[in-house]
Amino acid sequence: MLTATILALVAAVLHAMWNLSVKQSLGDRFIALWGQFFVAGVLAAIVLAVGGGIPARGYVWAAMSGIIHLPYCILLAKAYGVGDFSLAYPIARGGGALVAGLGGIALLGDSLSPVGVAGMVIVAIGLIALAGRGASAQVIVAVGVAITIGIYSLLDAQGIRSVDTPLYAAASFIGIATTTSAYALATGRSGEMVAATRVYWRRFLTMGVASGVTYALVQIAFQRAPVGYVTCIRESSVVIAAFVGARYLGEGQAARRIAAAVVVVAGLLLLVLGR
């Protein structure tokens, strides 16, 4: 459990970094997401080839995860276009943690003590409280992102458990790169893809590595702990997002968001003690 906790915390920091990069991207944010996931997919293909692949059933779960990641990317790009970073990120990640946690208990046979369940709920409440009141359109899009996060978390948790190898994470990223690339081409973005790659290839490479490492750590943690536990620990990244949004992006409401962050920390403590 200690290993899972450390992996999830490291993933939290990396996750906040690449999401901030997407928020600050100019132009089509979907292309920014595509670029980093494409790089992650290429690197993942190399890792998978060197590692010898995974059982066929793992590719089935990875394909389903790739499909769900497409609406996730579309909605996330829209969320960062219409809302503050410190609003969209907390709602999406907090709601996603709650969906994944409840789904893990209901569908994957995960178990948490009553104290752990209470901690998970408090974490989700604290994360959403970090966002405060936003315009309905912003909130609706962020909630849509949360639902996709919960679904792909469950798919990937089942996928990596079914093959019992960290190489599953590589297959998952190949699925994401495939679906996002196909969508970008189908919607006439080929010119933007080429232009963005020429200009932002260093950013795509850096963020591609960061996103790949982030989710690889999370999926390895899924092997060692319940989905709800891992996702809630990982979503402590919203504390970073709230601070960055208030301090460096001029989104304000620092005092309220710090208070909500205290609620998150309390929930995380209950979650750890409840295991």
Secondary structure as UniProt FT lines:
FT   HELIX           2..23
FT   HELIX           29..51
FT   HELIX           56..82
FT   HELIX           85..107
FT   HELIX           114..131
FT   HELIX           136..163
FT   TURN            166..167
FT   HELIX           168..186
FT   TURN            187..188
FT   HELIX           190..222
FT   TURN            223..224
FT   HELIX           227..234
FT   TURN            235..236
FT   HELIX           237..247
FT   HELIX           254..273
//
